[in-house]
């Protein structure tokens, strides 16, 4: 897998965390704290994956 593809995957996981956080904040689909926990998990996961793939954020 190319370096640009790895950067794209890590960025998309981080973006997914932001979207989950905003959905939890602005809609009654699920609570804010649930969205916050899922978003933090996405951000930590993208950080771990980025470090494993040696991608600087």
N, C-alpha and C positions, 0 to 999 in steps of 0.2 A: 504494500500500500504506500502511496506517495506521501510525502510530508504535508502537502496541501490538503489531501483527503483527511489526514489525521487531524489537522487544525480545524477543518470543517466539522468533523464529528464532535470534537471537544467543544467547539463554539455552539453547535446545535444543542448539545446537552445543557449547556449553560443558559441558552435561550429558552429551552423548555422549562427550566427552573423558574425563569422570570415570568413566563406565561402562566405557569401554575400559581405563582405568588399573586399575580394580578387578578386571575380568575377568583382565587380565594378572597381577595380583598374587595372586589367590586360586585360579586354576584353571590347569591345565597346558595349556590350549588353545594358548597361545603364551607366550613368555618375558616376564618383567617389563620388560626393556629395550625390546622391541618395543611393548608396550602403552604404555610411557612416551613413546616417540617419537611414536606415533600420537596420544596424548593431548595432547602439546605442540603437535603440528601442528593439532589441533582448536582448542586454546585460542588459538593465534596466529591461526588463520583467523577465529575468532569476534571477536577483537580488531580485526583488519583490517576485517572486515565491519561491525562496530559503529562504527568510526571513519569508514568510507565512508558509512554511513547516518546519521552524526551522532547516535549513541546513546551516552549516558554509562552506563558499567557501574558 
